[in-house]
Amino acid sequence: MRNPYRSIATITLIGVLGCGGHDRGGQLDAVFRLGDWEATESSQACRVLGREEMIHVDPQPVLAAEDLLGATVVFKSNRPVLELTFSETGRIQLANLTTANQHRWLCFFVDDELLSAAVIAGRIEEGVLRFGGAFSDSRAFEIAEGINRATRKNLE
């Protein structure tokens, strides 16, 4: 199958849906997982919002909230964009991950809900990911606050 997303910029993510989600009473669990076009025995199928294609997401996280320093919300074209800043360890892991997994999906989950995904187009060295998705301004701020609570808790 031809990959229609191959030209997506490394940090431009597409909103996705259909992959779980549950309420943890204000505590957010943020993880990144890898995905592929083809299914594996342990992958979970997720549909890209507004598309027919399915991506198949590995169950094992490759980066987690522990790898983040924090999150902020910025606006681009009047749409909320989450900006995640990784710790030095997370920055190195992100650079290695994006080098070794080009043309695979990098999928961002919050509380087991797939919020956004992008095809990895190249190495990300600066340790910052910015992404928009199919979420409202208030949901973006809620996610950023939850991630910041989790990262502060991890530093204590």
Secondary structure as UniProt FT lines:
FT   TURN            4..7
FT   TURN            10..11
FT   STRAND          14..17
FT   TURN            25..26
FT   STRAND          30..36
FT   TURN            41..42
FT   STRAND          44..48
FT   TURN            49..50
FT   STRAND          54..64
FT   HELIX           65..67
FT   STRAND          68..76
FT   TURN            77..78
FT   STRAND          79..86
FT   HELIX           88..100
FT   TURN            101..103
FT   STRAND          105..110
FT   TURN            111..112
FT   STRAND          113..119
FT   STRAND          128..131
FT   HELIX           137..155
//
